[in-house]
Amino acid sequence: MTSNTLGDLTVLECGPRLAVGVCGRLLADLGATVTKIEPPGGDPWRRAGPFPADVPDPERSGMFAYLHRGKRSVTLDMDSATGLQVLRRLVASADLLLAGDTPAQLERTGLLYQPLAEVNPRLICTAITPFGLTGPYRDHADSELVVTALSGVGYYIPGPVESPSTQPPVLSGAHVSDFCAGLQSATATMMAVMARGLTGVGQQVDVSEQETLLDSLRMYLATYVYEGVVQSRDRSNQAVGRGPAYWQCADGYVSGIPGPAAEEHAWMNLVDSMGNPEWALAEEFLDPAYRQQHWTDIQPRIDAWAASQPKAVVADLLQKRHVTCVPVNRIDDILADEHMAVRGAFVPLGQPGLESALVPASPIRFDGSPVTASGLAPTLGQHTTDVLSQAGFTKEELLWLRQAGVV
């Protein structure tokens, strides 16, 4: 789904980092004209699956189609001096340049604000790098594992382990740093657009993937700063607060069943939801201190009740009694959810061979800005002729560039 909110913005997207594709996709979903600059052999994410029938095909990559729906594709050899000259001509009429690579590569290709301001002082350059454009780590080799480990997030990812203090950390989910960096880059880029409206000039936006993860450590940071305590990571099934974070039901889990520290009204609403069993109506159970002292005896009874009911029933019973209890959704639950359907939260990818694959739509809606289909991901170099012609290249120049292998 695409909005026309950013319909006046022209964006160039360069570089192999997944985060830059995420950033460009968020802007494209809001109506910006985003042109993906690819090397002649294609963006490396064209070679990433899933593929229909598991047959690798650079024009049928599910990952590439998801990241680049509704964008244009131009092939350009950025390793050649002529290719860099072509890019500078494209930059002259662009609003934004999104560049995802190492600082050394961005400097080598001139994909930073300072050299490009000579061509277009209103240009906003957003550089997405592993560790930022400055600092001792700026030229370190990286990977998803490296970035999450150095950020601290890798240490605090929960189990499954029995002893977090003695067992090694576990891997994060795929592409956590890339998607966090892509989202924050899109936000930062739009803030720079607002600043340009006041100053009339562009600027360099510097986004470190490592630093985009630091917000998730705020609880551990506060504990260390104020108490001098380095917290251990949690076990995956460790309770959050008092009482289990998740309760097992007949078909899955719910979150939000009142625990031992619940206030009286929450406890009584739970008791009522359970059908007012005789054991729970005893006077002593109205005392939170008593419940906490005897919680090991109480919890198995609540466990048994929850395990006998579907998760939707447990959540509904408690919600009707003003207790915030919700099912813990799996992917099949989310796709079947009525709220998601009404919001149009998932849309068909529509790519040849992937027509029925569902992907998240843009989560952002604006009043007065109609939402339309996002469009397909481009084939390699599909828009090269159109984009270069719009930038003023003649037919003769285009022919020469093709013969020279620059496009």
C-alpha positions as CSV (number, residue, x, y, z in Angstrom):
1,M,0.0,0.0,0.0
2,T,1.3,3.4,-1.0
3,S,0.3,6.9,0.1
4,N,1.0,10.1,-2.0
5,T,2.1,12.0,1.1
6,L,5.8,12.3,-0.1
7,G,4.9,12.5,-3.8
8,D,7.1,15.6,-4.3
9,L,10.3,13.8,-3.1
10,T,12.8,12.3,-5.5
11,V,15.1,9.8,-3.9
12,L,18.3,8.0,-5.0
13,E,19.1,4.8,-3.1
14,C,22.7,3.3,-3.3
15,G,24.6,0.6,-1.6
16,P,24.3,-3.0,-0.7
17,R,23.2,-2.7,3.0
18,L,19.8,-4.1,3.8
19,A,19.0,-1.1,6.0
20,V,19.2,1.3,3.1
21,G,16.6,-0.8,1.3
22,V,14.4,-0.7,4.3
23,C,14.7,3.1,4.6
24,G,13.9,3.5,0.9
25,R,10.9,1.2,1.1
26,L,9.4,3.2,3.9
27,L,9.7,6.4,1.8
28,A,8.4,4.7,-1.3
29,D,5.4,3.4,0.6
30,L,4.6,7.0,1.4
31,G,4.7,8.1,-2.2
32,A,8.3,9.2,-2.8
33,T,9.9,8.4,-6.1
34,V,12.7,6.1,-5.2
35,T,15.3,5.0,-7.7
36,K,17.5,2.1,-6.7
37,I,21.0,2.4,-8.2
38,E,22.3,-1.1,-8.8
39,P,25.7,-2.4,-10.1
40,P,25.5,-4.0,-13.5
41,G,25.3,-7.5,-11.9
42,G,22.4,-6.4,-9.7
43,D,22.0,-5.7,-6.0
44,P,23.2,-8.6,-3.8
45,W,19.8,-9.0,-2.2
46,R,18.5,-10.2,-5.6
47,R,20.4,-13.4,-4.8
48,A,18.7,-13.8,-1.4
49,G,15.7,-16.1,-1.0
50,P,13.1,-17.2,-0.6
51,F,12.6,-18.1,-4.3
52,P,9.5,-19.7,-5.9
53,A,10.0,-23.5,-5.8
54,D,13.4,-22.8,-4.2
55,V,14.9,-22.1,-7.7
56,P,17.3,-19.1,-7.4
57,D,16.4,-16.3,-9.8
58,P,17.5,-12.7,-9.3
59,E,14.1,-11.5,-10.7
60,R,12.1,-13.7,-8.3
61,S,13.8,-13.0,-4.9
62,G,11.2,-12.6,-2.2
63,M,13.5,-10.5,-0.1
64,F,14.3,-8.1,-2.9
65,A,10.7,-7.9,-4.0
66,Y,9.6,-7.0,-0.5
67,L,12.3,-4.4,0.0
68,H,12.0,-2.7,-3.3
69,R,8.3,-2.8,-4.3
70,G,7.3,0.4,-6.1
71,K,10.8,1.6,-6.7
72,R,12.7,2.1,-10.0
73,S,15.9,0.4,-11.0
74,V,18.9,1.9,-12.7
75,T,22.1,0.0,-13.4
76,L,25.3,2.0,-13.0
77,D,28.9,1.0,-12.6
78,M,30.0,3.0,-9.6
79,D,33.5,1.5,-9.8
80,S,34.2,3.6,-12.9
81,A,34.9,7.3,-13.1
82,T,32.2,7.7,-15.8
83,G,29.7,6.0,-13.6
84,L,30.4,8.4,-10.8
85,Q,30.0,11.3,-13.2
86,V,26.6,9.9,-14.3
87,L,25.6,9.7,-10.6
88,R,26.5,13.3,-10.0
89,R,24.2,14.3,-12.9
90,L,21.4,12.3,-11.3
91,V,22.1,13.9,-7.9
92,A,21.6,17.4,-9.4
93,S,17.8,16.9,-9.6
94,A,17.4,14.7,-6.5
95,D,16.1,15.6,-3.1
96,L,17.6,12.8,-1.1
97,L,20.4,10.3,-1.4
98,L,20.3,7.2,0.7
99,A,23.7,5.5,0.9
100,G,24.3,2.2,2.7
101,D,27.9,1.1,2.7
102,T,31.1,1.4,4.7
103,P,32.5,4.9,5.3
104,A,35.6,4.1,3.2
105,Q,33.4,3.1,0.2
106,L,31.1,6.1,0.6
107,E,34.2,8.4,0.6
108,R,35.7,6.6,-2.4
109,T,32.5,7.0,-4.5
110,G,31.7,10.5,-3.2
111,L,28.3,9.6,-1.8
112,L,28.5,12.1,1.0
113,Y,27.0,15.6,1.3
114,Q,30.3,17.6,1.2
115,P,31.4,16.6,-2.3
116,L,27.8,16.4,-3.7
117,A,26.8,19.9,-2.3
118,E,28.8,21.3,-5.2
119,V,26.3,19.8,-7.5
120,N,23.1,20.2,-5.4
121,P,23.4,22.2,-2.1
122,R,19.8,21.3,-1.2
123,L,20.6,17.6,-1.3
124,I,20.1,15.5,1.9
125,C,22.6,12.6,2.2
126,T,21.7,9.9,4.6
127,A,24.7,7.5,5.2
128,I,23.8,4.2,6.9
129,T,27.0,2.5,8.1
130,P,27.7,-0.2,10.7
131,F,29.3,2.1,13.2
132,G,29.0,5.7,11.9
133,L,31.1,7.9,9.8
134,T,33.5,8.7,12.7
135,G,35.2,6.9,15.6
136,P,37.7,4.1,16.0
137,Y,35.3,1.4,14.8
138,R,34.2,3.2,11.6
139,D,36.2,0.9,9.3
140,H,35.7,-2.3,11.2
141,A,34.5,-5.3,9.2
142,D,30.9,-6.1,10.2
143,S,28.0,-8.4,10.0
144,E,24.6,-8.7,11.8
145,L,26.3,-10.7,14.5
146,V,29.1,-8.2,14.9
147,V,26.8,-5.2,15.2
148,T,24.5,-6.7,17.7
149,A,27.4,-8.0,19.8
150,L,29.1,-4.7,19.9
151,S,25.9,-2.8,20.7
152,G,25.3,-4.9,23.8
153,V,22.0,-6.2,22.5
154,G,23.6,-9.5,21.7
155,Y,24.4,-10.1,25.4
156,Y,20.9,-9.4,26.7
157,I,18.9,-11.6,24.2
158,P,17.0,-14.1,26.4
159,G,17.8,-17.9,26.4
160,P,16.8,-20.7,26.0
161,V,19.4,-21.2,28.7
162,E,19.2,-22.3,32.3
163,S,22.0,-20.3,33.6
164,P,22.5,-16.9,31.9
165,S,25.6,-16.1,34.0
166,T,27.5,-19.2,32.8
167,Q,26.1,-20.1,29.4
168,P,27.0,-18.1,26.3
169,P,24.7,-15.6,24.6
170,V,22.4,-16.6,21.8
171,L,22.0,-15.3,18.3
172,S,19.5,-12.5,17.6
173,G,16.7,-12.8,15.2
174,A,17.6,-12.2,11.5
175,H,18.3,-8.6,10.5
176,V,17.4,-6.9,13.7
177,S,20.0,-4.1,13.3
178,D,19.1,-3.6,9.6
179,F,15.4,-3.0,10.2
180,C,16.0,-0.8,13.3
181,A,18.5,1.2,11.3
182,G,16.3,1.5,8.3
183,L,13.4,2.8,10.3
184,Q,15.4,5.3,12.2
185,S,17.1,6.4,9.0
186,A,13.8,7.2,7.4
187,T,12.8,9.2,10.5
188,A,16.1,11.1,10.5
189,T,15.9,11.8,6.8
190,M,12.4,13.3,7.1
191,M,13.7,15.5,10.0
192,A,16.4,16.8,7.7
193,V,13.7,17.5,5.0
194,M,11.9,19.6,7.6
195,A,15.2,21.4,8.5
196,R,15.8,22.1,4.8
197,G,12.4,23.8,4.6
198,L,13.7,26.3,7.2
199,T,17.3,26.8,6.0
200,G,17.0,26.1,2.3
201,V,20.1,23.8,2.3
202,G,20.7,20.1,2.8
203,Q,23.0,18.3,5.1
204,Q,24.7,15.0,6.0
205,V,22.7,12.5,8.1
206,D,24.9,10.0,9.8
207,V,23.2,6.8,11.0
208,S,25.1,4.1,12.9
209,E,23.4,0.7,12.9
210,Q,25.1,0.0,16.2
211,E,23.7,3.1,17.9
212,T,20.2,2.5,16.6
213,L,20.0,-0.5,18.9
214,L,21.0,1.3,22.1
215,D,17.5,2.4,23.0
216,S,16.6,-1.2,23.7
217,L,19.2,-1.2,26.5
218,R,17.7,1.7,28.5
219,M,16.6,-0.5,31.4
220,Y,20.1,-2.1,31.7
221,L,21.7,1.3,31.3
222,A,19.6,2.9,34.1
223,T,20.4,0.1,36.5
224,Y,24.1,0.4,35.9
225,V,24.2,4.3,36.0
226,Y,22.1,4.6,39.2
227,E,23.0,1.4,41.0
228,G,26.3,0.3,39.6
229,V,24.8,-3.1,38.8
230,V,25.5,-4.9,35.5
231,Q,22.4,-7.0,35.1
232,S,22.6,-10.5,33.8
233,R,20.5,-11.5,30.8
234,D,17.2,-13.2,31.5
235,R,16.2,-16.7,30.8
236,S,13.7,-17.0,28.0
237,N,11.0,-18.2,30.4
238,Q,11.9,-16.0,33.3
239,A,9.0,-14.0,34.8
240,V,8.7,-10.3,34.1
241,G,7.9,-8.7,37.4
242,R,6.1,-11.1,39.7
243,G,4.3,-14.1,38.2
244,P,4.8,-15.6,34.7
245,A,4.9,-13.3,31.7
246,Y,3.1,-15.9,29.6
247,W,0.5,-18.5,30.6
248,Q,0.0,-21.6,28.6
249,C,-3.5,-22.3,27.3
250,A,-5.0,-25.2,25.4
251,D,-3.8,-23.8,22.0
252,G,-1.0,-21.4,22.8
253,Y,-0.2,-18.6,25.3
254,V,-1.7,-15.4,26.8
255,S,-0.1,-12.5,28.5
256,G,-1.6,-10.5,31.3
257,I,-3.2,-13.0,33.8
258,P,-2.9,-11.3,37.2
259,G,0.0,-12.5,39.3
260,P,0.7,-12.6,43.1
261,A,1.2,-8.8,43.3
262,A,-2.2,-8.0,41.6
263,E,-4.5,-5.5,43.3
264,E,-7.7,-6.8,44.9
265,H,-9.9,-5.9,42.0
266,A,-7.7,-7.6,39.4
267,W,-7.5,-10.7,41.6
268,M,-11.3,-10.8,42.0
269,N,-11.8,-10.3,38.3
270,L,-9.5,-13.3,37.7
271,V,-11.4,-15.3,40.2
272,D,-14.7,-14.4,38.5
273,S,-13.3,-15.3,35.1
274,M,-12.3,-18.7,36.4
275,G,-16.0,-19.3,37.5
276,N,-15.4,-18.4,41.2
277,P,-13.9,-21.7,42.4
278,E,-14.4,-22.3,46.1
279,W,-10.7,-22.3,46.9
280,A,-10.2,-18.8,45.4
281,L,-13.0,-17.3,47.5
282,A,-11.4,-18.0,50.8
283,E,-10.9,-14.8,52.8
284,E,-7.2,-15.1,53.0
285,F,-6.9,-14.9,49.2
286,L,-8.0,-11.3,49.4
287,D,-4.7,-10.4,51.0
288,P,-2.0,-9.7,48.5
289,A,0.7,-10.5,51.0
290,Y,-0.8,-13.9,51.6
291,R,-1.1,-14.6,47.9
292,Q,2.6,-13.8,47.4
293,Q,3.7,-16.0,50.3
294,H,1.6,-18.9,49.0
295,W,2.0,-18.3,45.3
296,T,3.7,-21.6,44.6
297,D,0.5,-23.3,45.8
298,I,-1.8,-20.9,43.9
299,Q,-0.1,-20.8,40.5
300,P,-0.7,-24.5,39.6
301,R,-4.4,-24.0,40.0
302,I,-4.4,-21.0,37.6
303,D,-2.2,-23.0,35.3
304,A,-4.7,-25.8,35.2
305,W,-7.6,-23.4,34.5
306,A,-5.7,-21.6,31.7
307,A,-4.5,-24.9,30.1
308,S,-8.1,-26.1,29.8
309,Q,-9.2,-23.1,27.7
310,P,-8.3,-21.7,24.3
311,K,-6.2,-18.6,24.5
312,A,-8.9,-16.5,22.9
313,V,-11.4,-17.5,25.5
314,V,-9.1,-16.8,28.4
315,A,-8.2,-13.4,27.0
316,D,-11.9,-12.6,26.3
317,L,-13.0,-13.6,29.7
318,L,-10.5,-11.3,31.4
319,Q,-10.9,-8.4,29.0
320,K,-14.6,-8.3,29.7
321,R,-13.7,-7.8,33.3
322,H,-11.3,-5.0,32.5
323,V,-8.0,-7.0,32.8
324,T,-5.5,-6.4,30.1
325,C,-5.0,-10.0,28.9
326,V,-4.2,-10.8,25.3
327,P,-3.4,-13.8,23.2
328,V,0.2,-14.2,22.2
329,N,-0.2,-14.4,18.4
330,R,1.6,-16.7,16.0
331,I,1.9,-15.7,12.4
332,D,-1.3,-17.7,11.5
333,D,-3.2,-15.8,14.2
334,I,-2.0,-12.5,12.9
335,L,-3.0,-13.2,9.3
336,A,-6.5,-14.3,10.5
337,D,-7.0,-11.4,12.8
338,E,-10.0,-9.3,12.0
339,H,-8.3,-6.0,13.1
340,M,-5.4,-6.7,10.7
341,A,-7.9,-7.3,7.9
342,V,-9.8,-4.1,8.5
343,R,-6.6,-2.1,8.6
344,G,-5.2,-3.8,5.4
345,A,-2.1,-4.7,7.3
346,F,-1.0,-7.3,4.8
347,V,-1.0,-7.1,1.0
348,P,-0.1,-9.6,-1.7
349,L,3.4,-9.1,-3.0
350,G,2.2,-9.6,-6.6
351,Q,5.7,-10.4,-8.0
352,P,5.7,-12.9,-10.8
353,G,6.0,-16.3,-9.2
354,L,5.3,-14.7,-5.8
355,E,1.8,-13.4,-6.6
356,S,0.1,-14.9,-3.5
357,A,2.9,-14.1,-1.0
358,L,1.7,-11.7,1.7
359,V,3.9,-9.0,3.1
360,P,3.3,-6.2,5.6
361,A,1.8,-3.0,4.1
362,S,3.0,0.4,5.2
363,P,2.0,0.8,8.9
364,I,1.5,4.6,8.4
365,R,-1.7,6.2,7.3
366,F,-2.4,9.9,6.6
367,D,-5.9,11.6,6.5
368,G,-6.6,13.0,3.1
369,S,-3.8,10.9,1.4
370,P,-5.4,7.9,-0.4
371,V,-3.6,4.6,-0.1
372,T,-2.9,2.6,-3.3
373,A,-1.1,-0.5,-4.4
374,S,2.6,-0.4,-3.8
375,G,3.6,-1.7,-7.2
376,L,6.1,-4.4,-8.1
377,A,9.8,-4.5,-7.5
378,P,11.6,-3.5,-10.6
379,T,13.5,-5.8,-12.9
380,L,17.3,-5.2,-13.1
381,G,17.9,-1.9,-14.9
382,Q,14.2,-1.6,-15.9
383,H,14.1,2.2,-15.7
384,T,17.7,3.1,-16.7
385,T,16.7,4.6,-20.0
386,D,13.8,6.6,-18.6
387,V,15.7,7.9,-15.6
388,L,18.8,9.0,-17.5
389,S,16.7,10.6,-20.2
390,Q,14.8,12.6,-17.6
391,A,18.2,13.7,-16.3
392,G,19.1,15.1,-19.7
393,F,21.2,12.3,-21.2
394,T,20.8,12.1,-25.0
395,K,20.2,8.9,-27.0
396,E,23.8,9.1,-28.2
397,E,25.1,9.3,-24.6
398,L,22.9,6.5,-23.5
399,L,24.2,4.3,-26.4
400,W,27.8,5.1,-25.5
401,L,27.2,4.3,-21.8
402,R,25.7,0.9,-22.7
403,Q,28.5,0.1,-25.1
404,A,31.0,1.0,-22.4
405,G,29.3,-1.2,-19.8
406,V,28.7,1.8,-17.5
407,V,24.9,1.1,-17.4
